[in-house]
Amino acid sequence: MRTIFFSGSRSISRLNPQIRERINNILSNNFDIVIGDANGADKAIQKFLQEQDYANVHIYFSGKIYRNNVGNWQFVQVDSKGTGRVFYTAKDKKMAEIADYGFILWDGKSIGSLNNIAELLQLNKPSLVYHSQTKEFFKIKSSADLENILSNIEDDVLASILEKGNTFLKSYVTKQPSLIQE
C-alpha cells in the first residue's frame, strides 16, 4: 500500500476545488496518509479527510499531546530532543521516511514546506506541490525541479532558507550563486 505524506504552510487554511479534487484522487486509491498536527494546511486537510470519512490516516506529532486530530485517527508521537523548529521537524522527517510520495501545499514563503519537499527529494521520493500564490501544481521528481522552484522565489525567502532551511535545501541555494547575489 502506498503512503502519502500531506503537509503544507500554516498560512493555508482553506482547500480550493483543485486541491480537493487531487486529494479525492488519492482517497479513491485507498492510500495510507500521514499528516502532521499543525494549524493551517494540516488542519484543513484533516477536516477534509474527516468530511470524506477517510480512515487510513495517521497523525504525527512532537511533544506530549497533538495539537489537532480532527478525525480521532491513530497517532504517532515522535520524540524530539530539540526546541523550536528542530522540535517539529523531527515528525516531518519521520513522515518523509515512511511515505512513498509527498503532497505539499506551499504559500511561496514557508521554509517548513520547502524543507519537506527537499527531505522527500533527498530520499528519492517525488512530491506534488500546490503553489497557492500561482494556483499551480508542480511535480518535484528531480534536482532540476527543485531548482526551478527556487529560481522563482523572492530574496527574503532565499535569506530565510539560509537561516532556517535543512542542509539539503541550503545546498541548492548556496551552489547557485545567482540565487543569492543582489
MODELLER restraints for C-alpha pairs under 7 A, 6 or more apart:
rsr = mdl.restraints
at = mdl.atoms
rsr.add(forms.Gaussian(group=physical.xy_distance, feature=features.Distance(at['CA:1:A'], at['CA:31:A']), mean=6.27, stdev=0.5))
rsr.add(forms.Gaussian(group=physical.xy_distance, feature=features.Distance(at['CA:1:A'], at['CA:32:A']), mean=6.94, stdev=0.5))
rsr.add(forms.Gaussian(group=physical.xy_distance, feature=features.Distance(at['CA:2:A'], at['CA:31:A']), mean=5.36, stdev=0.5))
rsr.add(forms.Gaussian(group=physical.xy_distance, feature=features.Distance(at['CA:2:A'], at['CA:32:A']), mean=6.19, stdev=0.5))
rsr.add(forms.Gaussian(group=physical.xy_distance, feature=features.Distance(at['CA:2:A'], at['CA:100:A']), mean=6.07, stdev=0.5))
rsr.add(forms.Gaussian(group=physical.xy_distance, feature=features.Distance(at['CA:3:A'], at['CA:31:A']), mean=5.74, stdev=0.5))
rsr.add(forms.Gaussian(group=physical.xy_distance, feature=features.Distance(at['CA:3:A'], at['CA:32:A']), mean=4.56, stdev=0.5))
rsr.add(forms.Gaussian(group=physical.xy_distance, feature=features.Distance(at['CA:3:A'], at['CA:33:A']), mean=5.56, stdev=0.5))
rsr.add(forms.Gaussian(group=physical.xy_distance, feature=features.Distance(at['CA:3:A'], at['CA:99:A']), mean=4.79, stdev=0.5))
rsr.add(forms.Gaussian(group=physical.xy_distance, feature=features.Distance(at['CA:3:A'], at['CA:100:A']), mean=5.33, stdev=0.5))
rsr.add(forms.Gaussian(group=physical.xy_distance, feature=features.Distance(at['CA:3:A'], at['CA:101:A']), mean=6.70, stdev=0.5))
rsr.add(forms.Gaussian(group=physical.xy_distance, feature=features.Distance(at['CA:4:A'], at['CA:31:A']), mean=6.87, stdev=0.5))
rsr.add(forms.Gaussian(group=physical.xy_distance, feature=features.Distance(at['CA:4:A'], at['CA:32:A']), mean=6.24, stdev=0.5))
rsr.add(forms.Gaussian(group=physical.xy_distance, feature=features.Distance(at['CA:4:A'], at['CA:33:A']), mean=4.93, stdev=0.5))
rsr.add(forms.Gaussian(group=physical.xy_distance, feature=features.Distance(at['CA:4:A'], at['CA:34:A']), mean=6.22, stdev=0.5))
rsr.add(forms.Gaussian(group=physical.xy_distance, feature=features.Distance(at['CA:4:A'], at['CA:99:A']), mean=5.37, stdev=0.5))
rsr.add(forms.Gaussian(group=physical.xy_distance, feature=features.Distance(at['CA:4:A'], at['CA:100:A']), mean=6.07, stdev=0.5))
rsr.add(forms.Gaussian(group=physical.xy_distance, feature=features.Distance(at['CA:4:A'], at['CA:101:A']), mean=5.03, stdev=0.5))
rsr.add(forms.Gaussian(group=physical.xy_distance, feature=features.Distance(at['CA:4:A'], at['CA:102:A']), mean=5.60, stdev=0.5))
rsr.add(forms.Gaussian(group=physical.xy_distance, feature=features.Distance(at['CA:4:A'], at['CA:103:A']), mean=6.89, stdev=0.5))
rsr.add(forms.Gaussian(group=physical.xy_distance, feature=features.Distance(at['CA:5:A'], at['CA:33:A']), mean=6.08, stdev=0.5))
rsr.add(forms.Gaussian(group=physical.xy_distance, feature=features.Distance(at['CA:5:A'], at['CA:34:A']), mean=4.99, stdev=0.5))
rsr.add(forms.Gaussian(group=physical.xy_distance, feature=features.Distance(at['CA:5:A'], at['CA:35:A']), mean=5.96, stdev=0.5))
rsr.add(forms.Gaussian(group=physical.xy_distance, feature=features.Distance(at['CA:5:A'], at['CA:95:A']), mean=6.23, stdev=0.5))
rsr.add(forms.Gaussian(group=physical.xy_distance, feature=features.Distance(at['CA:5:A'], at['CA:96:A']), mean=6.59, stdev=0.5))
rsr.add(forms.Gaussian(group=physical.xy_distance, feature=features.Distance(at['CA:5:A'], at['CA:99:A']), mean=5.53, stdev=0.5))
rsr.add(forms.Gaussian(group=physical.xy_distance, feature=features.Distance(at['CA:5:A'], at['CA:101:A']), mean=6.22, stdev=0.5))
rsr.add(forms.Gaussian(group=physical.xy_distance, feature=features.Distance(at['CA:5:A'], at['CA:102:A']), mean=4.65, stdev=0.5))
rsr.add(forms.Gaussian(group=physical.xy_distance, feature=features.Distance(at['CA:5:A'], at['CA:103:A']), mean=6.07, stdev=0.5))
rsr.add(forms.Gaussian(group=physical.xy_distance, feature=features.Distance(at['CA:6:A'], at['CA:34:A']), mean=6.30, stdev=0.5))
rsr.add(forms.Gaussian(group=physical.xy_distance, feature=features.Distance(at['CA:6:A'], at['CA:35:A']), mean=5.10, stdev=0.5))
rsr.add(forms.Gaussian(group=physical.xy_distance, feature=features.Distance(at['CA:6:A'], at['CA:102:A']), mean=6.04, stdev=0.5))
rsr.add(forms.Gaussian(group=physical.xy_distance, feature=features.Distance(at['CA:6:A'], at['CA:103:A']), mean=4.90, stdev=0.5))
rsr.add(forms.Gaussian(group=physical.xy_distance, feature=features.Distance(at['CA:6:A'], at['CA:104:A']), mean=5.87, stdev=0.5))
rsr.add(forms.Gaussian(group=physical.xy_distance, feature=features.Distance(at['CA:7:A'], at['CA:35:A']), mean=6.26, stdev=0.5))
rsr.add(forms.Gaussian(group=physical.xy_distance, feature=features.Distance(at['CA:7:A'], at['CA:36:A']), mean=6.85, stdev=0.5))
rsr.add(forms.Gaussian(group=physical.xy_distance, feature=features.Distance(at['CA:7:A'], at['CA:41:A']), mean=6.63, stdev=0.5))
rsr.add(forms.Gaussian(group=physical.xy_distance, feature=features.Distance(at['CA:7:A'], at['CA:42:A']), mean=5.88, stdev=0.5))
rsr.add(forms.Gaussian(group=physical.xy_distance, feature=features.Distance(at['CA:7:A'], at['CA:103:A']), mean=6.49, stdev=0.5))
rsr.add(forms.Gaussian(group=physical.xy_distance, feature=features.Distance(at['CA:7:A'], at['CA:104:A']), mean=4.92, stdev=0.5))
rsr.add(forms.Gaussian(group=physical.xy_distance, feature=features.Distance(at['CA:7:A'], at['CA:105:A']), mean=6.44, stdev=0.5))
rsr.add(forms.Gaussian(group=physical.xy_distance, feature=features.Distance(at['CA:8:A'], at['CA:41:A']), mean=4.93, stdev=0.5))
rsr.add(forms.Gaussian(group=physical.xy_distance, feature=features.Distance(at['CA:8:A'], at['CA:42:A']), mean=6.35, stdev=0.5))
rsr.add(forms.Gaussian(group=physical.xy_distance, feature=features.Distance(at['CA:8:A'], at['CA:104:A']), mean=5.09, stdev=0.5))
rsr.add(forms.Gaussian(group=physical.xy_distance, feature=features.Distance(at['CA:8:A'], at['CA:105:A']), mean=4.28, stdev=0.5))
rsr.add(forms.Gaussian(group=physical.xy_distance, feature=features.Distance(at['CA:8:A'], at['CA:106:A']), mean=5.58, stdev=0.5))
rsr.add(forms.Gaussian(group=physical.xy_distance, feature=features.Distance(at['CA:8:A'], at['CA:113:A']), mean=5.61, stdev=0.5))
rsr.add(forms.Gaussian(group=physical.xy_distance, feature=features.Distance(at['CA:9:A'], at['CA:40:A']), mean=6.38, stdev=0.5))
rsr.add(forms.Gaussian(group=physical.xy_distance, feature=features.Distance(at['CA:9:A'], at['CA:41:A']), mean=5.69, stdev=0.5))
rsr.add(forms.Gaussian(group=physical.xy_distance, feature=features.Distance(at['CA:9:A'], at['CA:105:A']), mean=6.24, stdev=0.5))
rsr.add(forms.Gaussian(group=physical.xy_distance, feature=features.Distance(at['CA:9:A'], at['CA:106:A']), mean=5.45, stdev=0.5))
rsr.add(forms.Gaussian(group=physical.xy_distance, feature=features.Distance(at['CA:9:A'], at['CA:107:A']), mean=6.06, stdev=0.5))
rsr.add(forms.Gaussian(group=physical.xy_distance, feature=features.Distance(at['CA:9:A'], at['CA:110:A']), mean=5.79, stdev=0.5))
rsr.add(forms.Gaussian(group=physical.xy_distance, feature=features.Distance(at['CA:9:A'], at['CA:113:A']), mean=6.05, stdev=0.5))
rsr.add(forms.Gaussian(group=physical.xy_distance, feature=features.Distance(at['CA:10:A'], at['CA:39:A']), mean=5.82, stdev=0.5))
rsr.add(forms.Gaussian(group=physical.xy_distance, feature=features.Distance(at['CA:10:A'], at['CA:40:A']), mean=3.85, stdev=0.5))
rsr.add(forms.Gaussian(group=physical.xy_distance, feature=features.Distance(at['CA:10:A'], at['CA:41:A']), mean=5.61, stdev=0.5))
rsr.add(forms.Gaussian(group=physical.xy_distance, feature=features.Distance(at['CA:11:A'], at['CA:40:A']), mean=5.57, stdev=0.5))
rsr.add(forms.Gaussian(group=physical.xy_distance, feature=features.Distance(at['CA:12:A'], at['CA:40:A']), mean=5.11, stdev=0.5))
rsr.add(forms.Gaussian(group=physical.xy_distance, feature=features.Distance(at['CA:12:A'], at['CA:41:A']), mean=5.07, stdev=0.5))
rsr.add(forms.Gaussian(group=physical.xy_distance, feature=features.Distance(at['CA:12:A'], at['CA:107:A']), mean=6.94, stdev=0.5))
rsr.add(forms.Gaussian(group=physical.xy_distance, feature=features.Distance(at['CA:13:A'], at['CA:40:A']), mean=4.46, stdev=0.5))
rsr.add(forms.Gaussian(group=physical.xy_distance, feature=features.Distance(at['CA:13:A'], at['CA:41:A']), mean=5.31, stdev=0.5))
rsr.add(forms.Gaussian(group=physical.xy_distance, feature=features.Distance(at['CA:13:A'], at['CA:44:A']), mean=5.43, stdev=0.5))
rsr.add(forms.Gaussian(group=physical.xy_distance, feature=features.Distance(at['CA:14:A'], at['CA:44:A']), mean=5.95, stdev=0.5))
rsr.add(forms.Gaussian(group=physical.xy_distance, feature=features.Distance(at['CA:15:A'], at['CA:44:A']), mean=6.79, stdev=0.5))
rsr.add(forms.Gaussian(group=physical.xy_distance, feature=features.Distance(at['CA:32:A'], at['CA:56:A']), mean=5.01, stdev=0.5))
rsr.add(forms.Gaussian(group=physical.xy_distance, feature=features.Distance(at['CA:32:A'], at['CA:57:A']), mean=6.10, stdev=0.5))
rsr.add(forms.Gaussian(group=physical.xy_distance, feature=features.Distance(at['CA:33:A'], at['CA:56:A']), mean=6.06, stdev=0.5))
rsr.add(forms.Gaussian(group=physical.xy_distance, feature=features.Distance(at['CA:33:A'], at['CA:57:A']), mean=4.72, stdev=0.5))
rsr.add(forms.Gaussian(group=physical.xy_distance, feature=features.Distance(at['CA:33:A'], at['CA:58:A']), mean=6.28, stdev=0.5))
rsr.add(forms.Gaussian(group=physical.xy_distance, feature=features.Distance(at['CA:34:A'], at['CA:57:A']), mean=5.86, stdev=0.5))
rsr.add(forms.Gaussian(group=physical.xy_distance, feature=features.Distance(at['CA:34:A'], at['CA:58:A']), mean=4.95, stdev=0.5))
rsr.add(forms.Gaussian(group=physical.xy_distance, feature=features.Distance(at['CA:34:A'], at['CA:59:A']), mean=6.05, stdev=0.5))
rsr.add(forms.Gaussian(group=physical.xy_distance, feature=features.Distance(at['CA:34:A'], at['CA:60:A']), mean=6.98, stdev=0.5))
rsr.add(forms.Gaussian(group=physical.xy_distance, feature=features.Distance(at['CA:34:A'], at['CA:95:A']), mean=6.39, stdev=0.5))
rsr.add(forms.Gaussian(group=physical.xy_distance, feature=features.Distance(at['CA:35:A'], at['CA:42:A']), mean=6.57, stdev=0.5))
rsr.add(forms.Gaussian(group=physical.xy_distance, feature=features.Distance(at['CA:35:A'], at['CA:58:A']), mean=6.48, stdev=0.5))
rsr.add(forms.Gaussian(group=physical.xy_distance, feature=features.Distance(at['CA:35:A'], at['CA:59:A']), mean=5.23, stdev=0.5))
rsr.add(forms.Gaussian(group=physical.xy_distance, feature=features.Distance(at['CA:35:A'], at['CA:60:A']), mean=6.05, stdev=0.5))
rsr.add(forms.Gaussian(group=physical.xy_distance, feature=features.Distance(at['CA:36:A'], at['CA:42:A']), mean=5.92, stdev=0.5))
rsr.add(forms.Gaussian(group=physical.xy_distance, feature=features.Distance(at['CA:36:A'], at['CA:59:A']), mean=5.51, stdev=0.5))
rsr.add(forms.Gaussian(group=physical.xy_distance, feature=features.Distance(at['CA:36:A'], at['CA:60:A']), mean=4.84, stdev=0.5))
rsr.add(forms.Gaussian(group=physical.xy_distance, feature=features.Distance(at['CA:36:A'], at['CA:61:A']), mean=5.98, stdev=0.5))
rsr.add(forms.Gaussian(group=physical.xy_distance, feature=features.Distance(at['CA:37:A'], at['CA:43:A']), mean=6.75, stdev=0.5))
rsr.add(forms.Gaussian(group=physical.xy_distance, feature=features.Distance(at['CA:37:A'], at['CA:59:A']), mean=6.35, stdev=0.5))
rsr.add(forms.Gaussian(group=physical.xy_distance, feature=features.Distance(at['CA:37:A'], at['CA:60:A']), mean=6.43, stdev=0.5))
rsr.add(forms.Gaussian(group=physical.xy_distance, feature=features.Distance(at['CA:37:A'], at['CA:61:A']), mean=5.87, stdev=0.5))
rsr.add(forms.Gaussian(group=physical.xy_distance, feature=features.Distance(at['CA:37:A'], at['CA:66:A']), mean=6.03, stdev=0.5))
rsr.add(forms.Gaussian(group=physical.xy_distance, feature=features.Distance(at['CA:37:A'], at['CA:67:A']), mean=5.45, stdev=0.5))
rsr.add(forms.Gaussian(group=physical.xy_distance, feature=features.Distance(at['CA:37:A'], at['CA:68:A']), mean=4.78, stdev=0.5))
rsr.add(forms.Gaussian(group=physical.xy_distance, feature=features.Distance(at['CA:37:A'], at['CA:69:A']), mean=6.52, stdev=0.5))
rsr.add(forms.Gaussian(group=physical.xy_distance, feature=features.Distance(at['CA:38:A'], at['CA:67:A']), mean=6.38, stdev=0.5))
rsr.add(forms.Gaussian(group=physical.xy_distance, feature=features.Distance(at['CA:38:A'], at['CA:68:A']), mean=6.50, stdev=0.5))
rsr.add(forms.Gaussian(group=physical.xy_distance, feature=features.Distance(at['CA:41:A'], at['CA:105:A']), mean=6.86, stdev=0.5))
rsr.add(forms.Gaussian(group=physical.xy_distance, feature=features.Distance(at['CA:43:A'], at['CA:68:A']), mean=6.55, stdev=0.5))
rsr.add(forms.Gaussian(group=physical.xy_distance, feature=features.Distance(at['CA:46:A'], at['CA:70:A']), mean=6.01, stdev=0.5))
rsr.add(forms.Gaussian(group=physical.xy_distance, feature=features.Distance(at['CA:47:A'], at['CA:70:A']), mean=6.18, stdev=0.5))
rsr.add(forms.Gaussian(group=physical.xy_distance, feature=features.Distance(at['CA:50:A'], at['CA:70:A']), mean=6.94, stdev=0.5))
rsr.add(forms.Gaussian(group=physical.xy_distance, feature=features.Distance(at['CA:50:A'], at['CA:71:A']), mean=5.33, stdev=0.5))
rsr.add(forms.Gaussian(group=physical.xy_distance, feature=features.Distance(at['CA:57:A'], at['CA:73:A']), mean=6.09, stdev=0.5))
rsr.add(forms.Gaussian(group=physical.xy_distance, feature=features.Distance(at['CA:57:A'], at['CA:74:A']), mean=6.97, stdev=0.5))
rsr.add(forms.Gaussian(group=physical.xy_distance, feature=features.Distance(at['CA:58:A'], at['CA:73:A']), mean=6.01, stdev=0.5))
rsr.add(forms.Gaussian(group=physical.xy_distance, feature=features.Distance(at['CA:58:A'], at['CA:74:A']), mean=5.14, stdev=0.5))
rsr.add(forms.Gaussian(group=physical.xy_distance, feature=features.Distance(at['CA:58:A'], at['CA:75:A']), mean=5.20, stdev=0.5))
rsr.add(forms.Gaussian(group=physical.xy_distance, feature=features.Distance(at['CA:58:A'], at['CA:76:A']), mean=6.90, stdev=0.5))
rsr.add(forms.Gaussian(group=physical.xy_distance, feature=features.Distance(at['CA:59:A'], at['CA:69:A']), mean=6.69, stdev=0.5))
rsr.add(forms.Gaussian(group=physical.xy_distance, feature=features.Distance(at['CA:59:A'], at['CA:73:A']), mean=6.76, stdev=0.5))
rsr.add(forms.Gaussian(group=physical.xy_distance, feature=features.Distance(at['CA:59:A'], at['CA:74:A']), mean=6.41, stdev=0.5))
rsr.add(forms.Gaussian(group=physical.xy_distance, feature=features.Distance(at['CA:59:A'], at['CA:75:A']), mean=4.48, stdev=0.5))
rsr.add(forms.Gaussian(group=physical.xy_distance, feature=features.Distance(at['CA:59:A'], at['CA:76:A']), mean=6.09, stdev=0.5))
rsr.add(forms.Gaussian(group=physical.xy_distance, feature=features.Distance(at['CA:60:A'], at['CA:75:A']), mean=5.80, stdev=0.5))
rsr.add(forms.Gaussian(group=physical.xy_distance, feature=features.Distance(at['CA:60:A'], at['CA:76:A']), mean=4.83, stdev=0.5))
rsr.add(forms.Gaussian(group=physical.xy_distance, feature=features.Distance(at['CA:60:A'], at['CA:77:A']), mean=5.98, stdev=0.5))
rsr.add(forms.Gaussian(group=physical.xy_distance, feature=features.Distance(at['CA:60:A'], at['CA:78:A']), mean=6.92, stdev=0.5))
rsr.add(forms.Gaussian(group=physical.xy_distance, feature=features.Distance(at['CA:60:A'], at['CA:91:A']), mean=6.06, stdev=0.5))
rsr.add(forms.Gaussian(group=physical.xy_distance, feature=features.Distance(at['CA:61:A'], at['CA:76:A']), mean=6.46, stdev=0.5))
rsr.add(forms.Gaussian(group=physical.xy_distance, feature=features.Distance(at['CA:61:A'], at['CA:77:A']), mean=5.20, stdev=0.5))
rsr.add(forms.Gaussian(group=physical.xy_distance, feature=features.Distance(at['CA:61:A'], at['CA:78:A']), mean=5.97, stdev=0.5))
rsr.add(forms.Gaussian(group=physical.xy_distance, feature=features.Distance(at['CA:61:A'], at['CA:91:A']), mean=5.90, stdev=0.5))
rsr.add(forms.Gaussian(group=physical.xy_distance, feature=features.Distance(at['CA:62:A'], at['CA:77:A']), mean=5.80, stdev=0.5))
rsr.add(forms.Gaussian(group=physical.xy_distance, feature=features.Distance(at['CA:62:A'], at['CA:78:A']), mean=5.08, stdev=0.5))
rsr.add(forms.Gaussian(group=physical.xy_distance, feature=features.Distance(at['CA:62:A'], at['CA:79:A']), mean=6.11, stdev=0.5))
rsr.add(forms.Gaussian(group=physical.xy_distance, feature=features.Distance(at['CA:62:A'], at['CA:80:A']), mean=6.45, stdev=0.5))
rsr.add(forms.Gaussian(group=physical.xy_distance, feature=features.Distance(at['CA:62:A'], at['CA:87:A']), mean=6.67, stdev=0.5))
rsr.add(forms.Gaussian(group=physical.xy_distance, feature=features.Distance(at['CA:62:A'], at['CA:88:A']), mean=5.94, stdev=0.5))
rsr.add(forms.Gaussian(group=physical.xy_distance, feature=features.Distance(at['CA:62:A'], at['CA:91:A']), mean=6.15, stdev=0.5))
rsr.add(forms.Gaussian(group=physical.xy_distance, feature=features.Distance(at['CA:63:A'], at['CA:79:A']), mean=7.00, stdev=0.5))
rsr.add(forms.Gaussian(group=physical.xy_distance, feature=features.Distance(at['CA:78:A'], at['CA:90:A']), mean=6.81, stdev=0.5))
rsr.add(forms.Gaussian(group=physical.xy_distance, feature=features.Distance(at['CA:78:A'], at['CA:91:A']), mean=5.59, stdev=0.5))
rsr.add(forms.Gaussian(group=physical.xy_distance, feature=features.Distance(at['CA:80:A'], at['CA:87:A']), mean=5.40, stdev=0.5))
rsr.add(forms.Gaussian(group=physical.xy_distance, feature=features.Distance(at['CA:80:A'], at['CA:90:A']), mean=6.00, stdev=0.5))
rsr.add(forms.Gaussian(group=physical.xy_distance, feature=features.Distance(at['CA:81:A'], at['CA:87:A']), mean=6.74, stdev=0.5))
rsr.add(forms.Gaussian(group=physical.xy_distance, feature=features.Distance(at['CA:92:A'], at['CA:116:A']), mean=6.82, stdev=0.5))
rsr.add(forms.Gaussian(group=physical.xy_distance, feature=features.Distance(at['CA:93:A'], at['CA:119:A']), mean=6.99, stdev=0.5))
rsr.add(forms.Gaussian(group=physical.xy_distance, feature=features.Distance(at['CA:96:A'], at['CA:119:A']), mean=6.65, stdev=0.5))
rsr.add(forms.Gaussian(group=physical.xy_distance, feature=features.Distance(at['CA:96:A'], at['CA:120:A']), mean=5.62, stdev=0.5))
rsr.add(forms.Gaussian(group=physical.xy_distance, feature=features.Distance(at['CA:100:A'], at['CA:125:A']), mean=6.04, stdev=0.5))
rsr.add(forms.Gaussian(group=physical.xy_distance, feature=features.Distance(at['CA:101:A'], at['CA:125:A']), mean=5.68, stdev=0.5))
rsr.add(forms.Gaussian(group=physical.xy_distance, feature=features.Distance(at['CA:101:A'], at['CA:126:A']), mean=5.34, stdev=0.5))
rsr.add(forms.Gaussian(group=physical.xy_distance, feature=features.Distance(at['CA:101:A'], at['CA:127:A']), mean=5.57, stdev=0.5))
rsr.add(forms.Gaussian(group=physical.xy_distance, feature=features.Distance(at['CA:102:A'], at['CA:126:A']), mean=6.34, stdev=0.5))
rsr.add(forms.Gaussian(group=physical.xy_distance, feature=features.Distance(at['CA:102:A'], at['CA:127:A']), mean=4.21, stdev=0.5))
rsr.add(forms.Gaussian(group=physical.xy_distance, feature=features.Distance(at['CA:102:A'], at['CA:128:A']), mean=6.13, stdev=0.5))
rsr.add(forms.Gaussian(group=physical.xy_distance, feature=features.Distance(at['CA:103:A'], at['CA:127:A']), mean=5.62, stdev=0.5))
rsr.add(forms.Gaussian(group=physical.xy_distance, feature=features.Distance(at['CA:103:A'], at['CA:128:A']), mean=4.90, stdev=0.5))
rsr.add(forms.Gaussian(group=physical.xy_distance, feature=features.Distance(at['CA:103:A'], at['CA:129:A']), mean=5.95, stdev=0.5))
rsr.add(forms.Gaussian(group=physical.xy_distance, feature=features.Distance(at['CA:104:A'], at['CA:113:A']), mean=6.88, stdev=0.5))
rsr.add(forms.Gaussian(group=physical.xy_distance, feature=features.Distance(at['CA:104:A'], at['CA:128:A']), mean=6.26, stdev=0.5))
rsr.add(forms.Gaussian(group=physical.xy_distance, feature=features.Distance(at['CA:104:A'], at['CA:129:A']), mean=4.74, stdev=0.5))
rsr.add(forms.Gaussian(group=physical.xy_distance, feature=features.Distance(at['CA:104:A'], at['CA:130:A']), mean=6.21, stdev=0.5))
rsr.add(forms.Gaussian(group=physical.xy_distance, feature=features.Distance(at['CA:105:A'], at['CA:129:A']), mean=5.87, stdev=0.5))
rsr.add(forms.Gaussian(group=physical.xy_distance, feature=features.Distance(at['CA:105:A'], at['CA:130:A']), mean=4.83, stdev=0.5))
rsr.add(forms.Gaussian(group=physical.xy_distance, feature=features.Distance(at['CA:105:A'], at['CA:131:A']), mean=6.37, stdev=0.5))
rsr.add(forms.Gaussian(group=physical.xy_distance, feature=features.Distance(at['CA:106:A'], at['CA:113:A']), mean=6.09, stdev=0.5))
rsr.add(forms.Gaussian(group=physical.xy_distance, feature=features.Distance(at['CA:106:A'], at['CA:129:A']), mean=6.72, stdev=0.5))
rsr.add(forms.Gaussian(group=physical.xy_distance, feature=features.Distance(at['CA:106:A'], at['CA:130:A']), mean=5.89, stdev=0.5))
rsr.add(forms.Gaussian(group=physical.xy_distance, feature=features.Distance(at['CA:106:A'], at['CA:131:A']), mean=5.01, stdev=0.5))
rsr.add(forms.Gaussian(group=physical.xy_distance, feature=features.Distance(at['CA:106:A'], at['CA:132:A']), mean=6.07, stdev=0.5))
rsr.add(forms.Gaussian(group=physical.xy_distance, feature=features.Distance(at['CA:107:A'], at['CA:131:A']), mean=5.84, stdev=0.5))
rsr.add(forms.Gaussian(group=physical.xy_distance, feature=features.Distance(at['CA:107:A'], at['CA:132:A']), mean=5.05, stdev=0.5))
rsr.add(forms.Gaussian(group=physical.xy_distance, feature=features.Distance(at['CA:107:A'], at['CA:133:A']), mean=6.18, stdev=0.5))
rsr.add(forms.Gaussian(group=physical.xy_distance, feature=features.Distance(at['CA:108:A'], at['CA:131:A']), mean=6.29, stdev=0.5))
rsr.add(forms.Gaussian(group=physical.xy_distance, feature=features.Distance(at['CA:108:A'], at['CA:133:A']), mean=6.57, stdev=0.5))
rsr.add(forms.Gaussian(group=physical.xy_distance, feature=features.Distance(at['CA:109:A'], at['CA:157:A']), mean=5.81, stdev=0.5))
rsr.add(forms.Gaussian(group=physical.xy_distance, feature=features.Distance(at['CA:111:A'], at['CA:161:A']), mean=6.27, stdev=0.5))
rsr.add(forms.Gaussian(group=physical.xy_distance, feature=features.Distance(at['CA:111:A'], at['CA:164:A']), mean=6.83, stdev=0.5))
rsr.add(forms.Gaussian(group=physical.xy_distance, feature=features.Distance(at['CA:111:A'], at['CA:165:A']), mean=6.23, stdev=0.5))
rsr.add(forms.Gaussian(group=physical.xy_distance, feature=features.Distance(at['CA:115:A'], at['CA:165:A']), mean=6.11, stdev=0.5))
rsr.add(forms.Gaussian(group=physical.xy_distance, feature=features.Distance(at['CA:115:A'], at['CA:166:A']), mean=5.94, stdev=0.5))
rsr.add(forms.Gaussian(group=physical.xy_distance, feature=features.Distance(at['CA:115:A'], at['CA:169:A']), mean=6.41, stdev=0.5))
rsr.add(forms.Gaussian(group=physical.xy_distance, feature=features.Distance(at['CA:117:A'], at['CA:127:A']), mean=6.69, stdev=0.5))
rsr.add(forms.Gaussian(group=physical.xy_distance, feature=features.Distance(at['CA:118:A'], at['CA:168:A']), mean=6.47, stdev=0.5))
rsr.add(forms.Gaussian(group=physical.xy_distance, feature=features.Distance(at['CA:118:A'], at['CA:169:A']), mean=5.65, stdev=0.5))
rsr.add(forms.Gaussian(group=physical.xy_distance, feature=features.Distance(at['CA:120:A'], at['CA:126:A']), mean=6.62, stdev=0.5))
rsr.add(forms.Gaussian(group=physical.xy_distance, feature=features.Distance(at['CA:121:A'], at['CA:141:A']), mean=6.82, stdev=0.5))
rsr.add(forms.Gaussian(group=physical.xy_distance, feature=features.Distance(at['CA:121:A'], at['CA:142:A']), mean=6.97, stdev=0.5))
rsr.add(forms.Gaussian(group=physical.xy_distance, feature=features.Distance(at['CA:126:A'], at['CA:140:A']), mean=5.54, stdev=0.5))
rsr.add(forms.Gaussian(group=physical.xy_distance, feature=features.Distance(at['CA:126:A'], at['CA:141:A']), mean=4.66, stdev=0.5))
rsr.add(forms.Gaussian(group=physical.xy_distance, feature=features.Distance(at['CA:127:A'], at['CA:139:A']), mean=5.87, stdev=0.5))
rsr.add(forms.Gaussian(group=physical.xy_distance, feature=features.Distance(at['CA:127:A'], at['CA:140:A']), mean=5.07, stdev=0.5))
rsr.add(forms.Gaussian(group=physical.xy_distance, feature=features.Distance(at['CA:127:A'], at['CA:141:A']), mean=6.71, stdev=0.5))
rsr.add(forms.Gaussian(group=physical.xy_distance, feature=features.Distance(at['CA:128:A'], at['CA:137:A']), mean=6.64, stdev=0.5))
rsr.add(forms.Gaussian(group=physical.xy_distance, feature=features.Distance(at['CA:128:A'], at['CA:138:A']), mean=5.77, stdev=0.5))
rsr.add(forms.Gaussian(group=physical.xy_distance, feature=features.Distance(at['CA:128:A'], at['CA:139:A']), mean=4.68, stdev=0.5))
rsr.add(forms.Gaussian(group=physical.xy_distance, feature=features.Distance(at['CA:128:A'], at['CA:140:A']), mean=6.22, stdev=0.5))
rsr.add(forms.Gaussian(group=physical.xy_distance, feature=features.Distance(at['CA:129:A'], at['CA:137:A']), mean=5.47, stdev=0.5))
rsr.add(forms.Gaussian(group=physical.xy_distance, feature=features.Distance(at['CA:129:A'], at['CA:138:A']), mean=5.09, stdev=0.5))
rsr.add(forms.Gaussian(group=physical.xy_distance, feature=features.Distance(at['CA:129:A'], at['CA:139:A']), mean=6.27, stdev=0.5))
rsr.add(forms.Gaussian(group=physical.xy_distance, feature=features.Distance(at['CA:130:A'], at['CA:136:A']), mean=5.74, stdev=0.5))
rsr.add(forms.Gaussian(group=physical.xy_distance, feature=features.Distance(at['CA:130:A'], at['CA:137:A']), mean=4.42, stdev=0.5))
rsr.add(forms.Gaussian(group=physical.xy_distance, feature=features.Distance(at['CA:130:A'], at['CA:138:A']), mean=6.41, stdev=0.5))
rsr.add(forms.Gaussian(group=physical.xy_distance, feature=features.Distance(at['CA:131:A'], at['CA:137:A']), mean=6.29, stdev=0.5))
rsr.add(forms.Gaussian(group=physical.xy_distance, feature=features.Distance(at['CA:140:A'], at['CA:146:A']), mean=6.30, stdev=0.5))
rsr.add(forms.Gaussian(group=physical.xy_distance, feature=features.Distance(at['CA:147:A'], at['CA:172:A']), mean=6.91, stdev=0.5))
rsr.add(forms.Gaussian(group=physical.xy_distance, feature=features.Distance(at['CA:151:A'], at['CA:179:A']), mean=6.50, stdev=0.5))
rsr.add(forms.Gaussian(group=physical.xy_distance, feature=features.Distance(at['CA:158:A'], at['CA:180:A']), mean=6.91, stdev=0.5))
rsr.add(forms.Gaussian(group=physical.xy_distance, feature=features.Distance(at['CA:161:A'], at['CA:170:A']), mean=6.21, stdev=0.5))
rsr.add(forms.Gaussian(group=physical.xy_distance, feature=features.Distance(at['CA:162:A'], at['CA:170:A']), mean=5.77, stdev=0.5))
rsr.add(forms.Gaussian(group=physical.xy_distance, feature=features.Distance(at['CA:173:A'], at['CA:179:A']), mean=6.26, stdev=0.5))
